[in-house]
Amino acid sequence: YGFMGDNRLGHWFATFVKLLMQRQNELLLFPITVLALALTERTWHALPWRRLHEFGNLSFGIYLFHFPLQIAFVYLALKCGAKRDFFVEHSTFVMFFCCLISISLVSYHFFERPMMTWMRQRTMARNET
């Protein structure tokens, strides 16, 4: 018998600890980073948060286009003869995000923002009558 005994709870606990150690970036560091940024924004007003606001405007486009772009990226890379190691290189990651942010920027400025303006004008006109 081990630390937790020879039962399913002990096996579950050991598996959980192993997963926690393997995935510490996703399970610990990411939430801590988000919390730290949220607290920093509240206390440090002198930081240039306005410049980062533009990325918030892109969030819908990033959400909308990330999966279709991934599929297109993989398809084109494999069609051009790229090996599977290509997808784990840092340069591929950077290239994908540059494409994703560019597409999201174009989508926001030429589709989302004009549609929001049009919808506001239409709603305002409807409310005035």
PyMOL commands that set and color helices and strands:
alter all, ss='L'
color gray80, all
select helices_A, chain A and resi 8-22+24-43+49-57+59-79+84-88+90-128
alter helices_A, ss='H'
color red, helices_A
deselect
rebuild
show_as cartoon
